[in-house]
Amino acid sequence: MEATIGEFLRTRRERIQPGAVGLPAGVTRRRVPGLRREEVALLAGVSPDYYTRLEQGRTAHVSDRILHAVAQALGLSDVETEHLRNLARPARATTLPRTAAAMPDEPLVRLLRAITDVPALLMNDRLDILAANPAAEAVFDVDGMPRPRNTARQLFLHPEARSLYVNWDAVAAETVAQLRLATGRRPHDPRLAALIGELSIRSDPFRHLWATGDVGEKRLGTAQLLHPVAGALEFDYQVLTVPARPDRSLITYLPRPATPTAEALAVLLSWVAEQPSQPGRGSTTAPGRSSTGRG
């Protein structure tokens, strides 16, 4: 399901009521919710014809000034403004720099494995899990996930994810918003397009959330999980970007000191340390089955 500038702008203007931006509601009944195109044009200081062509994707050389004005008129966040720029200029967001694309994951995996006392994952911007340290295996059972290991696919297509997340609805919305942001950054990524298409066909909740047009980027937050063996767990997670490889992220999950989660994690890690290595597995998995993602 391709992301288009028209779809995005339409969802952004539909969420704004005229009175909220100082415009009269009008005496006639509105055919669409939110702002009309001509009202956005008025607020942005452009002609209605120009704004219409922008929504139709027919403005190939739109300036930063115009995009900034439209973003201000629609009250876009910084992440939404970035997404608007990417959609308006897809040629600038098609591929990674050649040097970044050639960078292997092996140094990042070694860094991941050096983190021994908290769960850590290496992921790409399609939300594929590329590697997990033993602590993450103990908490999330990454190796037990169906392949290809992808947090969005696990979240929407596998029932156990519903029982894992205490706040599944919020996690689902955030996950879809991240994928939509990725479509602006990688508009010609066939695997990303295939993932979104698959989820749109197979998952009603995904299809509903995708239709909202929301974009977002999670950098830190709290993940509340219900582990099948350890019970309730609560982690502060942080997403660390890799400057040399912008499509890679290292996510760490930290329990707060002297909490039940810290104690449960210590027990899980102790169990992992006592288990022999299993041929064909990237790391040892604690009892129980789970899934992963950002909460």
BATOR-624215 format. One record per residue (C-alpha): residue number from 0; residue in one letter; x negated, y negated, z. Coordinates in nm, 3 decimals. Layout:
(atom NUM, A, (X, Y, Z)) ...
***
This chain:
(atom 0, M, (0.000, 0.000, 0.000)) (atom 1, E, (-0.186, -0.305, -0.127)) (atom 2, A, (-0.210, -0.618, 0.086)) (atom 3, T, (-0.111, -0.931, -0.108)) (atom 4, I, (-0.137, -1.299, -0.025)) (atom 5, G, (0.232, -1.346, -0.102)) (atom 6, E, (0.339, -1.076, 0.144)) (atom 7, F, (0.115, -1.220, 0.415)) (atom 8, L, (0.225, -1.581, 0.370)) (atom 9, R, (0.590, -1.481, 0.359)) (atom 10, T, (0.567, -1.297, 0.693)) (atom 11, R, (0.382, -1.591, 0.848)) (atom 12, R, (0.637, -1.854, 0.743)) (atom 13, E, (0.932, -1.631, 0.837)) (atom 14, R, (0.823, -1.632, 1.202)) (atom 15, I, (0.841, -2.016, 1.231)) (atom 16, Q, (1.164, -2.196, 1.298)) (atom 17, P, (1.197, -2.544, 1.139)) (atom 18, G, (1.263, -2.713, 1.472)) (atom 19, A, (0.935, -2.580, 1.611)) (atom 20, V, (0.738, -2.788, 1.359)) (atom 21, G, (0.958, -3.097, 1.365)) (atom 22, L, (1.173, -3.019, 1.063)) (atom 23, P, (1.555, -3.036, 1.063)) (atom 24, A, (1.730, -2.700, 1.047)) (atom 25, G, (1.966, -2.831, 0.778)) (atom 26, V, (2.339, -2.808, 0.745)) (atom 27, T, (2.347, -2.522, 0.497)) (atom 28, R, (2.292, -2.163, 0.596)) (atom 29, R, (1.941, -2.040, 0.527)) (atom 30, R, (1.906, -1.739, 0.300)) (atom 31, V, (1.573, -1.643, 0.457)) (atom 32, P, (1.446, -1.662, 0.816)) (atom 33, G, (1.185, -1.916, 0.912)) (atom 34, L, (1.043, -2.181, 0.681)) (atom 35, R, (1.112, -2.217, 0.311)) (atom 36, R, (0.825, -2.246, 0.066)) (atom 37, E, (0.889, -2.614, 0.007)) (atom 38, E, (0.877, -2.680, 0.381)) (atom 39, V, (0.536, -2.514, 0.413)) (atom 40, A, (0.420, -2.721, 0.115)) (atom 41, L, (0.541, -3.038, 0.287)) (atom 42, L, (0.360, -2.952, 0.611)) (atom 43, A, (0.041, -2.860, 0.422)) (atom 44, G, (0.047, -3.171, 0.202)) (atom 45, V, (0.059, -2.986, -0.129)) (atom 46, S, (0.322, -2.974, -0.401)) (atom 47, P, (0.594, -2.706, -0.380)) (atom 48, D, (0.483, -2.578, -0.722)) (atom 49, Y, (0.122, -2.540, -0.605)) (atom 50, Y, (0.224, -2.356, -0.288)) (atom 51, T, (0.453, -2.127, -0.488)) (atom 52, R, (0.165, -2.039, -0.718)) (atom 53, L, (-0.051, -1.970, -0.411)) (atom 54, E, (0.205, -1.723, -0.274)) (atom 55, Q, (0.222, -1.561, -0.617)) (atom 56, G, (-0.155, -1.518, -0.621)) (atom 57, R, (-0.195, -1.746, -0.922)) (atom 58, T, (-0.445, -1.992, -0.773)) (atom 59, A, (-0.784, -1.846, -0.856)) (atom 60, H, (-0.995, -2.137, -0.733)) (atom 61, V, (-0.808, -2.257, -0.429)) (atom 62, S, (-1.024, -2.484, -0.213)) (atom 63, D, (-1.117, -2.446, 0.153)) (atom 64, R, (-0.930, -2.771, 0.219)) (atom 65, I, (-0.604, -2.630, 0.084)) (atom 66, L, (-0.641, -2.300, 0.269)) (atom 67, H, (-0.717, -2.486, 0.591)) (atom 68, A, (-0.411, -2.706, 0.543)) (atom 69, V, (-0.186, -2.404, 0.481)) (atom 70, A, (-0.333, -2.224, 0.782)) (atom 71, Q, (-0.262, -2.525, 1.002)) (atom 72, A, (0.091, -2.562, 0.867)) (atom 73, L, (0.163, -2.198, 0.950)) (atom 74, G, (-0.015, -2.206, 1.287)) (atom 75, L, (-0.254, -1.925, 1.189)) (atom 76, S, (-0.509, -1.791, 1.433)) (atom 77, D, (-0.877, -1.772, 1.341)) (atom 78, V, (-0.839, -1.406, 1.244)) (atom 79, E, (-0.529, -1.480, 1.035)) (atom 80, T, (-0.711, -1.767, 0.865)) (atom 81, E, (-0.999, -1.535, 0.776)) (atom 82, H, (-0.748, -1.288, 0.634)) (atom 83, L, (-0.585, -1.562, 0.427)) (atom 84, R, (-0.923, -1.660, 0.280)) (atom 85, N, (-1.004, -1.298, 0.199)) (atom 86, L, (-0.670, -1.250, 0.023)) (atom 87, A, (-0.707, -1.576, -0.169)) (atom 88, R, (-1.060, -1.486, -0.281)) (atom 89, P, (-1.077, -1.106, -0.304)) (atom 90, A, (-1.391, -1.115, -0.518)) (atom 91, R, (-1.581, -1.245, -0.215)) (atom 92, A, (-1.469, -0.957, 0.007)) (atom 93, T, (-1.501, -0.653, -0.217)) (atom 94, T, (-1.822, -0.483, -0.106)) (atom 95, L, (-2.085, -0.488, 0.163)) (atom 96, P, (-2.420, -0.652, 0.091)) (atom 97, R, (-2.642, -0.401, -0.085)) (atom 98, T, (-2.891, -0.390, 0.203)) (atom 99, A, (-2.615, -0.322, 0.456)) (atom 100, A, (-2.452, -0.050, 0.246)) (atom 101, A, (-2.787, 0.126, 0.221)) (atom 102, M, (-2.848, 0.126, 0.596)) (atom 103, P, (-2.813, 0.481, 0.735)) (atom 104, D, (-2.605, 0.557, 1.042)) (atom 105, E, (-2.878, 0.764, 1.206)) (atom 106, P, (-3.031, 0.478, 1.413)) (atom 107, L, (-2.685, 0.384, 1.535)) (atom 108, V, (-2.611, 0.745, 1.629)) (atom 109, R, (-2.937, 0.761, 1.827)) (atom 110, L, (-2.835, 0.445, 2.009)) (atom 111, L, (-2.495, 0.600, 2.079)) (atom 112, R, (-2.651, 0.915, 2.221)) (atom 113, A, (-2.870, 0.704, 2.450)) (atom 114, I, (-2.554, 0.586, 2.626)) (atom 115, T, (-2.502, 0.872, 2.869)) (atom 116, D, (-2.282, 0.755, 3.156)) (atom 117, V, (-1.980, 0.605, 2.977)) (atom 118, P, (-1.778, 0.710, 2.670)) (atom 119, A, (-1.901, 0.551, 2.347)) (atom 120, L, (-1.789, 0.584, 1.984)) (atom 121, L, (-1.932, 0.475, 1.651)) (atom 122, M, (-1.657, 0.376, 1.408)) (atom 123, N, (-1.616, 0.206, 1.072)) (atom 124, D, (-1.354, -0.052, 0.981)) (atom 125, R, (-1.120, 0.220, 0.847)) (atom 126, L, (-1.117, 0.343, 1.210)) (atom 127, D, (-1.294, 0.667, 1.117)) (atom 128, I, (-1.487, 0.814, 1.409)) (atom 129, L, (-1.842, 0.863, 1.281)) (atom 130, A, (-2.000, 0.982, 1.607)) (atom 131, A, (-1.918, 1.028, 1.974)) (atom 132, N, (-2.143, 1.074, 2.274)) (atom 133, P, (-2.081, 1.360, 2.521)) (atom 134, A, (-1.891, 1.131, 2.758)) (atom 135, A, (-1.650, 1.035, 2.480)) (atom 136, E, (-1.610, 1.403, 2.393)) (atom 137, A, (-1.522, 1.476, 2.755)) (atom 138, V, (-1.255, 1.207, 2.759)) (atom 139, F, (-1.121, 1.215, 2.403)) (atom 140, D, (-1.204, 1.562, 2.261)) (atom 141, V, (-1.316, 1.404, 1.933)) (atom 142, D, (-1.447, 1.734, 1.801)) (atom 143, G, (-1.103, 1.887, 1.848)) (atom 144, M, (-0.932, 1.623, 1.636)) (atom 145, P, (-0.816, 1.722, 1.287)) (atom 146, R, (-1.054, 1.611, 1.014)) (atom 147, P, (-1.117, 1.358, 0.885)) (atom 148, R, (-1.137, 1.212, 1.234)) (atom 149, N, (-0.953, 0.883, 1.217)) (atom 150, T, (-0.795, 0.706, 1.513)) (atom 151, A, (-0.504, 0.563, 1.314)) (atom 152, R, (-0.419, 0.901, 1.162)) (atom 153, Q, (-0.442, 1.064, 1.504)) (atom 154, L, (-0.228, 0.794, 1.661)) (atom 155, F, (0.059, 0.809, 1.412)) (atom 156, L, (0.058, 1.168, 1.286)) (atom 157, H, (-0.026, 1.380, 1.590)) (atom 158, P, (0.223, 1.406, 1.879)) (atom 159, E, (-0.041, 1.443, 2.151)) (atom 160, A, (-0.142, 1.080, 2.097)) (atom 161, R, (0.197, 0.971, 2.230)) (atom 162, S, (0.128, 1.139, 2.561)) (atom 163, L, (-0.230, 1.011, 2.579)) (atom 164, Y, (-0.156, 0.640, 2.568)) (atom 165, V, (0.035, 0.483, 2.854)) (atom 166, N, (0.111, 0.183, 2.626)) (atom 167, W, (0.141, 0.360, 2.292)) (atom 168, D, (0.354, 0.088, 2.130)) (atom 169, A, (0.095, -0.183, 2.197)) (atom 170, V, (-0.192, 0.040, 2.080)) (atom 171, A, (-0.001, 0.125, 1.761)) (atom 172, A, (0.064, -0.242, 1.681)) (atom 173, E, (-0.299, -0.336, 1.742)) (atom 174, T, (-0.420, -0.048, 1.525)) (atom 175, V, (-0.205, -0.150, 1.228)) (atom 176, A, (-0.315, -0.513, 1.267)) (atom 177, Q, (-0.679, -0.402, 1.252)) (atom 178, L, (-0.620, -0.197, 0.939)) (atom 179, R, (-0.448, -0.490, 0.768)) (atom 180, L, (-0.746, -0.712, 0.849)) (atom 181, A, (-0.973, -0.447, 0.697)) (atom 182, T, (-0.772, -0.451, 0.371)) (atom 183, G, (-0.858, -0.819, 0.332)) (atom 184, R, (-1.225, -0.756, 0.394)) (atom 185, R, (-1.239, -0.444, 0.173)) (atom 186, P, (-0.966, -0.492, -0.089)) (atom 187, H, (-1.111, -0.232, -0.325)) (atom 188, D, (-1.188, 0.044, -0.073)) (atom 189, P, (-1.007, 0.350, -0.217)) (atom 190, R, (-1.025, 0.551, 0.106)) (atom 191, L, (-0.874, 0.266, 0.306)) (atom 192, A, (-0.594, 0.233, 0.050)) (atom 193, A, (-0.537, 0.609, 0.061)) (atom 194, L, (-0.518, 0.607, 0.442)) (atom 195, I, (-0.262, 0.327, 0.448)) (atom 196, G, (-0.061, 0.497, 0.176)) (atom 197, E, (-0.060, 0.827, 0.365)) (atom 198, L, (0.047, 0.666, 0.691)) (atom 199, S, (0.316, 0.461, 0.516)) (atom 200, I, (0.467, 0.777, 0.369)) (atom 201, R, (0.439, 1.002, 0.672)) (atom 202, S, (0.504, 0.768, 0.965)) (atom 203, D, (0.812, 0.552, 1.016)) (atom 204, P, (0.652, 0.357, 1.305)) (atom 205, F, (0.349, 0.277, 1.089)) (atom 206, R, (0.567, 0.164, 0.799)) (atom 207, H, (0.769, -0.064, 1.030)) (atom 208, L, (0.456, -0.219, 1.184)) (atom 209, W, (0.291, -0.265, 0.845)) (atom 210, A, (0.593, -0.462, 0.725)) (atom 211, T, (0.537, -0.723, 1.000)) (atom 212, G, (0.226, -0.846, 0.819)) (atom 213, D, (0.037, -0.893, 1.146)) (atom 214, V, (-0.343, -0.898, 1.146)) (atom 215, G, (-0.571, -0.876, 1.446)) (atom 216, E, (-0.915, -0.788, 1.572)) (atom 217, K, (-0.972, -0.635, 1.913)) (atom 218, R, (-1.306, -0.708, 2.077)) (atom 219, L, (-1.231, -0.621, 2.438)) (atom 220, G, (-0.942, -0.505, 2.647)) (atom 221, T, (-0.812, -0.231, 2.874)) (atom 222, A, (-0.739, 0.126, 2.765)) (atom 223, Q, (-0.491, 0.313, 2.983)) (atom 224, L, (-0.492, 0.687, 2.918)) (atom 225, L, (-0.326, 0.996, 3.057)) (atom 226, H, (-0.588, 1.269, 3.020)) (atom 227, P, (-0.449, 1.626, 3.017)) (atom 228, V, (-0.699, 1.735, 3.284)) (atom 229, A, (-0.831, 1.425, 3.463)) (atom 230, G, (-0.495, 1.246, 3.482)) (atom 231, A, (-0.459, 0.867, 3.468)) (atom 232, L, (-0.769, 0.687, 3.343)) (atom 233, E, (-0.826, 0.315, 3.292)) (atom 234, F, (-1.126, 0.177, 3.104)) (atom 235, D, (-1.242, -0.170, 3.011)) (atom 236, Y, (-1.350, -0.132, 2.649)) (atom 237, Q, (-1.574, -0.356, 2.444)) (atom 238, V, (-1.625, -0.347, 2.068)) (atom 239, L, (-1.980, -0.435, 1.965)) (atom 240, T, (-2.039, -0.525, 1.602)) (atom 241, V, (-2.361, -0.439, 1.420)) (atom 242, P, (-2.496, -0.748, 1.237)) (atom 243, A, (-2.697, -0.538, 0.994)) (atom 244, R, (-2.391, -0.323, 0.917)) (atom 245, P, (-2.072, -0.531, 0.952)) (atom 246, D, (-1.843, -0.237, 0.875)) (atom 247, R, (-1.969, -0.049, 1.182)) (atom 248, S, (-1.867, -0.094, 1.545)) (atom 249, L, (-1.991, 0.059, 1.868)) (atom 250, I, (-1.710, 0.091, 2.124)) (atom 251, T, (-1.789, 0.152, 2.489)) (atom 252, Y, (-1.538, 0.244, 2.761)) (atom 253, L, (-1.640, 0.136, 3.111)) (atom 254, P, (-1.459, 0.244, 3.427)) (atom 255, R, (-1.453, -0.011, 3.705)) (atom 256, P, (-1.680, 0.085, 3.997)) (atom 257, A, (-1.539, 0.282, 4.288)) (atom 258, T, (-1.209, 0.358, 4.116)) (atom 259, P, (-1.029, 0.690, 4.057)) (atom 260, T, (-1.131, 0.663, 3.690)) (atom 261, A, (-1.499, 0.635, 3.784)) (atom 262, E, (-1.466, 0.941, 4.005)) (atom 263, A, (-1.279, 1.140, 3.740)) (atom 264, L, (-1.534, 1.049, 3.474)) (atom 265, A, (-1.817, 1.162, 3.700)) (atom 266, V, (-1.645, 1.500, 3.742)) (atom 267, L, (-1.595, 1.536, 3.366)) (atom 268, L, (-1.959, 1.447, 3.293)) (atom 269, S, (-2.076, 1.695, 3.555)) (atom 270, W, (-1.868, 1.964, 3.389)) (atom 271, V, (-2.012, 1.876, 3.048)) (atom 272, A, (-2.368, 1.892, 3.180)) (atom 273, E, (-2.311, 2.246, 3.307)) (atom 274, Q, (-2.181, 2.382, 2.975)) (atom 275, P, (-2.407, 2.554, 2.722)) (atom 276, S, (-2.431, 2.403, 2.375)) (atom 277, Q, (-2.179, 2.541, 2.127)) (atom 278, P, (-2.299, 2.612, 1.773)) (atom 279, G, (-2.133, 2.399, 1.509)) (atom 280, R, (-2.016, 2.129, 1.752)) (atom 281, G, (-2.166, 1.783, 1.779)) (atom 282, S, (-2.132, 1.790, 2.158)) (atom 283, T, (-1.964, 1.979, 2.438)) (atom 284, T, (-1.595, 1.912, 2.498)) (atom 285, A, (-1.427, 1.913, 2.837)) (atom 286, P, (-1.110, 2.116, 2.892)) (atom 287, G, (-0.792, 1.976, 2.747)) (atom 288, R, (-0.714, 1.809, 2.421)) (atom 289, S, (-0.682, 1.439, 2.356)) (atom 290, S, (-0.725, 1.166, 2.095)) (atom 291, T, (-0.887, 0.827, 2.090)) (atom 292, G, (-0.855, 0.466, 1.994)) (atom 293, R, (-0.843, 0.118, 2.140)) (atom 294, G, (-0.586, 0.038, 2.400)) 
***
